[in-house]
Amino acid sequence: MYLVTGGAGFIGSNLVAALTARGAEVMVVDRLRAGEPGREKWRNLARHTIAGILPPEEVEDFWAADPEVEAVLHMGAISATTATDGDLVAATNITLPLWLWAACAERNVPFIYASSAATYGDGALGFEDDMAPEMLTALRPLNLYGWSKLAFDRRVADMLARGTPAPPQWAGLRFFNVYGPNEYHKGRMASVVFHKFHEARHGGPARLFRSDRPGIADGAQMRDFVHVDDCVAVMLWLLDNPGVSGLFNVGSGRARSFLDLVRAMFAAMGQPERIEFVDMPADLRGKYQYFTEAPLARLRAAGCDLPMVGLEEGVTSYVRDFLMQSDPHR
């Protein structure tokens, strides 16, 4: 059995789909909650046979029953970059994964967890997935979410340095800008592709933020857009290679502009381009990354030579195989 936290969420549900396709038994840890009609989280799991769903507060009781768990894949988090409840974010993004780490170490169970490219802040110090204390200490995330992910990465590095018991395999994955099926419940935090697709589908232009930095044109802000299938493929590769541990970037390895993204989307939809620029919301000013790009050297050096989906290919697949379908869920 595999334990997948956040298993009804975006990356988590795609991971559950891949594991169940392998014939694995999967216990999901998540809260389904209410949702906008057609975008409820339960729909992310509707096509797959799961062992059950546990709310996070019942994980300790489940663990105490001594189940035979092959690995814990911790995708659950408060991932909104606009989150402001520090206590809730700390409890969810730091305290819970620390408990899971200790539990996996005690039971000799592999532990793979989602970190984030938000740990890199504005990118001024680069995007190296280096666990050296001085590298981690220097990073300055732009928001509470990024800080919480970095806080856990730093604690992992500290525990390893102190010789604290660790899981037999562990991996922290710094996911960059992930897009793909099953993100529909995320609201404002869903990918740019998702939002721009619906703007265009309803007859409007695709709206992008104006640049408020000299020398950067409107729409020329660049991100490393990575398809969720690549994120899942890396996790499956890690499960198949239990001797590999470490902190790894997971992205496409190539920064592309938001204009590139929406142009690929319009092409996939078979529509002429209609693009409009709008001012950035006040709550994002000063907290917005203008450039991200994932160096993949550490992941490649570990032996993971999986090809990453190109932007045009990935966007076309997402739009045509999911967003344009009557049921867009995987």
RODO-2510 file (C-alpha; in nm, 4 decimals, decimal comma):
residues 330
     n   res          X          Y          Z
     1     m     0,0000     0,0000     0,0000
     2     y     0,1120     0,3554    -0,0781
     3     l     0,0054     0,6492     0,1382
     4     v    -0,0498     0,9633    -0,0716
     5     t    -0,1272     1,2818     0,1169
     6     g    -0,3084     1,5438    -0,0860
     7     g    -0,4161     1,2513    -0,3001
     8     a    -0,7396     1,4185    -0,4127
     9     g    -0,5539     1,7345    -0,5121
    10     f    -0,3797     1,8289    -0,8330
    11     i    -0,0427     1,6548    -0,8373
    12     g    -0,1578     1,3987    -0,5811
    13     s    -0,4541     1,2716    -0,7836
    14     n    -0,2389     1,2339    -1,0952
    15     l     0,0041     1,0327    -0,8829
    16     v    -0,2823     0,8189    -0,7504
    17     a    -0,3927     0,7553    -1,1103
    18     a    -0,0429     0,6398    -1,2065
    19     l     0,0009     0,4170    -0,9012
    20     t    -0,3374     0,2492    -0,9407
    21     a    -0,2613     0,1963    -1,3111
    22     r     0,0380    -0,0046    -1,1895
    23     g    -0,1952    -0,2166    -0,9791
    24     a    -0,0907    -0,0561    -0,6508
    25     e    -0,3176    -0,0160    -0,3499
    26     v    -0,3383     0,3518    -0,2512
    27     m    -0,4681     0,5130     0,0651
    28     v    -0,5503     0,8799     0,0091
    29     v    -0,5052     1,1384     0,2832
    30     d    -0,7068     1,4503     0,2050
    31     r    -1,0187     1,6539     0,2710
    32     l    -1,2697     1,6600    -0,0126
    33     r    -1,4734     1,9579     0,1076
    34     a    -1,7421     2,1287    -0,0997
    35     g    -1,6505     2,2693    -0,4383
    36     e    -1,7779     2,4517    -0,7412
    37     p    -2,0107     2,2215    -0,9382
    38     g    -1,8118     2,0134    -1,1817
    39     r    -1,4829     2,1009    -1,0116
    40     e    -1,5182     1,9182    -0,6795
    41     k    -1,2070     1,7353    -0,5612
    42     w    -1,3800     1,3960    -0,5469
    43     r    -1,3985     1,4020    -0,9259
    44     n    -1,0189     1,3785    -0,9383
    45     l    -1,0468     1,0270    -0,7921
    46     a    -1,3690     0,9112    -0,9554
    47     r    -1,2059     0,6918    -1,2200
    48     h    -0,9706     0,5078    -0,9867
    49     t    -0,9994     0,2347    -0,7258
    50     i    -0,8538     0,3537    -0,3960
    51     a    -0,8146     0,1841    -0,0593
    52     g    -0,9915     0,4721     0,1165
    53     i    -0,9707     0,8369     0,2174
    54     l    -0,8391     0,9600     0,5507
    55     p    -0,8591     1,3153     0,6838
    56     p    -0,5120     1,4340     0,7941
    57     e    -0,6020     1,4224     1,1634
    58     e    -0,6560     1,0447     1,1400
    59     v    -0,3157     0,9614     0,9915
    60     e    -0,1559     0,8907     1,3291
    61     d    -0,4294     0,6413     1,4228
    62     f    -0,3963     0,4753     1,0824
    63     w    -0,0207     0,4506     1,1279
    64     a    -0,0598     0,3111     1,4790
    65     a    -0,2489     0,0146     1,3315
    66     d     0,0838    -0,0821     1,1676
    67     p    -0,0248    -0,1066     0,8022
    68     e     0,2214    -0,2420     0,5469
    69     v     0,3099     0,0802     0,3706
    70     e     0,5499     0,0650     0,0758
    71     a     0,6127     0,4404     0,0675
    72     v     0,4666     0,7715     0,1803
    73     l     0,4293     1,0363    -0,0909
    74     h     0,3505     1,3662     0,0755
    75     m     0,1839     1,6020    -0,1733
    76     g    -0,0582     1,7632     0,0718
    77     a    -0,0081     2,1294     0,1583
    78     i    -0,1656     2,4691     0,1790
    79     s    -0,0255     2,5788    -0,1554
    80     a    -0,1860     2,9189    -0,2089
    81     t     0,0828     3,1825    -0,2506
    82     t    -0,1679     3,4327    -0,1087
    83     a    -0,2215     3,2381     0,2185
    84     t    -0,1923     3,4559     0,5297
    85     d    -0,2801     3,2241     0,8237
    86     g     0,0702     3,1499     0,9475
    87     d    -0,0365     2,9058     1,2167
    88     l    -0,2427     2,6947     0,9766
    89     v     0,0294     2,6955     0,7116
    90     a     0,2936     2,5969     0,9662
    91     a     0,0816     2,3123     1,1036
    92     t     0,0053     2,1785     0,7571
    93     n     0,3312     2,2429     0,5724
    94     i     0,5858     2,1908     0,8505
    95     t     0,4481     2,0025     1,1512
    96     l     0,2676     1,7264     0,9586
    97     p     0,5582     1,6421     0,7224
    98     l     0,7969     1,6389     1,0199
    99     w     0,5751     1,3780     1,1857
   100     l     0,5612     1,1774     0,8639
   101     w     0,9398     1,1956     0,8278
   102     a     0,9891     1,0588     1,1801
   103     a     0,7255     0,7894     1,1305
   104     c     0,8866     0,6738     0,8055
   105     a     1,2302     0,6724     0,9653
   106     e     1,1039     0,4555     1,2503
   107     r     0,9320     0,2058     1,0178
   108     n     1,2002     0,2098     0,7459
   109     v     0,9542     0,3440     0,4868
   110     p     1,0599     0,5649     0,1899
   111     f     0,9390     0,9247     0,2060
   112     i     0,8960     1,1517    -0,0972
   113     y     0,7645     1,5020    -0,0441
   114     a     0,6681     1,8081    -0,2462
   115     s     0,8861     2,1109    -0,1973
   116     s     0,8473     2,4085    -0,4301
   117     a     1,0291     2,6507    -0,6581
   118     a     0,8653     2,9178    -0,4406
   119     t     1,1568     2,8569    -0,2021
   120     y     1,3816     3,0460    -0,4484
   121     g     1,2014     3,3759    -0,4021
   122     d     1,2662     3,6231    -0,6834
   123     g     1,5389     3,4006    -0,8276
   124     a     1,8172     3,6513    -0,7637
   125     l     2,0295     3,3754    -0,6092
   126     g     1,9555     3,1270    -0,8852
   127     f     1,7649     2,7996    -0,8710
   128     e     2,0217     2,5457    -0,7540
   129     d     1,8764     2,2515    -0,5596
   130     d     2,1655     2,2550    -0,3164
   131     m     2,1090     2,1446     0,0453
   132     a     2,4229     2,3106     0,1799
   133     p     2,3171     2,5104     0,4896
   134     e     2,4604     2,8342     0,3544
   135     m     2,2609     2,7933     0,0316
   136     l     1,9346     2,7258     0,2137
   137     t     1,9894     3,0073     0,4624
   138     a     2,0478     3,2608     0,1859
   139     l     1,7137     3,2004     0,0115
   140     r     1,4386     3,4579     0,0606
   141     p     1,0905     3,3330    -0,0388
   142     l     0,8378     3,5968    -0,1374
   143     n     0,5398     3,4566     0,0532
   144     l     0,4282     3,2465     0,3485
   145     y     0,3854     2,9348     0,1359
   146     g     0,7410     2,9555     0,0004
   147     w     0,8777     3,0154     0,3495
   148     s     0,6984     2,7084     0,4879
   149     k     0,8422     2,4857     0,2145
   150     l     1,1905     2,6225     0,2708
   151     a     1,1533     2,5791     0,6473
   152     f     1,0897     2,2093     0,5994
   153     d     1,3792     2,1714     0,3530
   154     r     1,6073     2,3412     0,6062
   155     r     1,4901     2,1148     0,8877
   156     v     1,5550     1,8077     0,6723
   157     a     1,9080     1,9286     0,6024
   158     d     1,9593     1,9980     0,9720
   159     m     1,8338     1,6542     1,0782
   160     l     2,0598     1,4839     0,8265
   161     a     2,3586     1,6852     0,9485
   162     r     2,2802     1,5929     1,3102
   163     g     2,2518     1,2237     1,2280
   164     t     1,8827     1,2120     1,3195
   165     p     1,7232     0,8879     1,1945
   166     a     1,6030     0,9264     0,8369
   167     p     1,3814     0,7226     0,6071
   168     p     1,5757     0,4665     0,3991
   169     q     1,4967     0,6762     0,0918
   170     w     1,3894     1,0381     0,0975
   171     a     1,3416     1,2956    -0,1752
   172     g     1,2272     1,6565    -0,1711
   173     l     1,0964     1,7708    -0,5080
   174     r     1,1017     2,1385    -0,5924
   175     f     0,8201     2,1522    -0,8429
   176     f     0,8202     2,4547    -1,0716
   177     n     0,5068     2,5867    -1,2517
   178     v     0,2974     2,2730    -1,2864
   179     y    -0,0017     2,2540    -1,5210
   180     g    -0,2267     1,9734    -1,6408
   181     p    -0,5473     1,7809    -1,5668
   182     n    -0,7201     1,7710    -1,2277
   183     e    -0,6283     2,1230    -1,1157
   184     y    -0,9837     2,2502    -1,1618
   185     h    -1,0646     2,2799    -0,7904
   186     k    -0,7711     2,5151    -0,7233
   187     g    -0,9551     2,8342    -0,8127
   188     r    -0,7241     3,1310    -0,8401
   189     m    -0,4204     2,9072    -0,7846
   190     a    -0,4895     2,6938    -1,0942
   191     s    -0,2412     2,7276    -1,3786
   192     v    -0,2328     3,0101    -1,6302
   193     v    -0,3299     2,7638    -1,9054
   194     f    -0,6475     2,6699    -1,7219
   195     h    -0,7562     3,0298    -1,6613
   196     k    -0,6667     3,1599    -2,0066
   197     f    -0,8428     2,8670    -2,1721
   198     h    -1,1698     2,9548    -2,0014
   199     e    -1,1323     3,3247    -2,0815
   200     a    -1,0886     3,2392    -2,4495
   201     r    -1,3611     2,9738    -2,4489
   202     h    -1,6110     3,2298    -2,3231
   203     g    -1,5260     3,4671    -2,6043
   204     g    -1,2933     3,7018    -2,4239
   205     p    -0,9249     3,7777    -2,4675
   206     a    -0,6579     3,5979    -2,2683
   207     r    -0,5554     3,8498    -2,0031
   208     l    -0,1929     3,8621    -1,8894
   209     f    -0,0314     4,0833    -1,6287
   210     r     0,1493     4,3936    -1,7438
   211     s     0,5123     4,4069    -1,6498
   212     d     0,6015     4,6505    -1,3741
   213     r     0,9763     4,6016    -1,4175
   214     p     1,1850     4,8152    -1,6535
   215     g     1,3295     4,6204    -1,9439
   216     i     1,0700     4,3410    -1,9281
   217     a     0,7915     4,3677    -2,1836
   218     d     0,4299     4,2848    -2,1051
   219     g     0,3842     3,9090    -2,1282
   220     a     0,7590     3,8482    -2,1409
   221     q     0,7717     3,7305    -1,7804
   222     m     0,9166     3,3795    -1,7940
   223     r     0,8496     3,0643    -1,5982
   224     d     0,9519     2,7021    -1,6143
   225     f     0,6181     2,5447    -1,7051
   226     v     0,6180     2,1700    -1,6325
   227     h     0,3447     1,9217    -1,7205
   228     v     0,2083     1,7267    -1,4249
   229     d     0,2861     1,4007    -1,6072
   230     d     0,6578     1,4813    -1,5781
   231     c     0,6231     1,5391    -1,2035
   232     v     0,4526     1,2023    -1,1643
   233     a     0,7086     1,0284    -1,3860
   234     v     0,9918     1,1534    -1,1635
   235     m     0,8180     1,0218    -0,8522
   236     l     0,7607     0,6818    -1,0089
   237     w     1,1250     0,6757    -1,1145
   238     l     1,2288     0,7444    -0,7563
   239     l     1,0093     0,4621    -0,6288
   240     d     1,1774     0,2329    -0,8824
   241     n     1,5226     0,3521    -0,7717
   242     p     1,5186     0,3287    -0,3919
   243     g     1,8909     0,4017    -0,3641
   244     v     1,8385     0,7628    -0,4743
   245     s     1,7784     1,0325    -0,2137
   246     g     1,8135     1,4095    -0,2170
   247     l     1,6614     1,7451    -0,2963
   248     f     1,5792     1,7799    -0,6664
   249     n     1,4355     2,0415    -0,8983
   250     v     1,1486     1,9152    -1,1136
   251     g     1,0751     2,1345    -1,4137
   252     s     1,1034     2,1318    -1,7892
   253     g     1,4515     2,2807    -1,7652
   254     r     1,3611     2,5688    -1,9965
   255     a     1,2015     2,9034    -1,9135
   256     r     0,9280     3,0195    -2,1521
   257     s     0,7234     3,3380    -2,1573
   258     f     0,3567     3,3721    -2,0724
   259     l     0,3058     3,4880    -2,4291
   260     d     0,4541     3,1583    -2,5526
   261     l     0,2120     2,9749    -2,3261
   262     v    -0,1072     3,1478    -2,4395
   263     r    -0,0044     3,1328    -2,8053
   264     a     0,0366     2,7566    -2,7718
   265     m    -0,3051     2,7449    -2,6064
   266     f    -0,4782     2,9399    -2,8845
   267     a    -0,3121     2,7162    -3,1435
   268     a    -0,4380     2,4056    -2,9618
   269     m    -0,7889     2,5519    -2,9501
   270     g    -0,7778     2,6414    -3,3196
   271     q    -0,8590     3,0051    -3,2386
   272     p    -0,6934     3,3318    -3,3459
   273     e    -0,4871     3,4967    -3,0739
   274     r    -0,6612     3,7571    -2,8577
   275     i    -0,4378     3,8855    -2,5790
   276     e    -0,4946     4,1769    -2,3425
   277     f    -0,2718     4,3105    -2,0655
   278     v    -0,4021     4,4098    -1,7219
   279     d    -0,2466     4,5512    -1,4057
   280     m    -0,1145     4,3066    -1,1499
   281     p    -0,3372     4,2680    -0,8402
   282     a    -0,2149     4,4586    -0,5380
   283     d    -0,1705     4,1428    -0,3278
   284     l     0,0785     4,0002    -0,5808
   285     r     0,2974     4,3067    -0,6258
   286     g     0,6411     4,2425    -0,4868
   287     k     0,5587     3,8712    -0,4494
   288     y     0,5563     3,7776    -0,8172
   289     q     0,8341     3,5744    -0,9770
   290     y     0,9412     3,7193    -1,3120
   291     f     1,1732     3,4348    -1,4072
   292     t     1,2094     3,0723    -1,3042
   293     e     1,4066     2,7939    -1,4665
   294     a     1,4877     2,4568    -1,3188
   295     p     1,8465     2,3355    -1,3459
   296     l     1,8094     1,9587    -1,3734
   297     a     2,1764     1,8617    -1,3397
   298     r     2,1334     1,7084    -0,9943
   299     l     1,8351     1,4989    -1,1051
   300     r     2,0232     1,3861    -1,4177
   301     a     2,3342     1,3043    -1,2177
   302     a     2,1205     1,0799    -0,9956
   303     g     2,0400     0,8761    -1,3070
   304     c     1,6974     1,0135    -1,3983
   305     d     1,7137     1,0651    -1,7741
   306     l     1,3409     1,0966    -1,8368
   307     p     1,2582     1,3370    -2,1214
   308     m     1,0486     1,6386    -2,0222
   309     v     0,7420     1,7367    -2,2232
   310     g     0,7916     2,0505    -2,4334
   311     l     0,5622     2,3480    -2,3787
   312     e     0,3728     2,3276    -2,7079
   313     e     0,3282     1,9519    -2,6798
   314     g     0,2175     1,9681    -2,3181
   315     v    -0,0267     2,2545    -2,3656
   316     t    -0,1765     2,0937    -2,6760
   317     s    -0,2312     1,7655    -2,4903
   318     y    -0,3861     1,9403    -2,1897
   319     v    -0,6202     2,1528    -2,3991
   320     r    -0,7347     1,8888    -2,6469
   321     d    -0,7320     1,5740    -2,4335
   322     f    -0,8778     1,7285    -2,1186
   323     l    -0,9981     2,0896    -2,1190
   324     m    -1,1996     2,0501    -2,4399
   325     q    -1,3612     1,7248    -2,3246
   326     s    -1,6996     1,6980    -2,1533
   327     d    -1,5278     1,5417    -1,8518
   328     p    -1,1784     1,6902    -1,8233
   329     h    -1,0677     1,4745    -1,5301
   330     r    -0,8029     1,2062    -1,5500
***
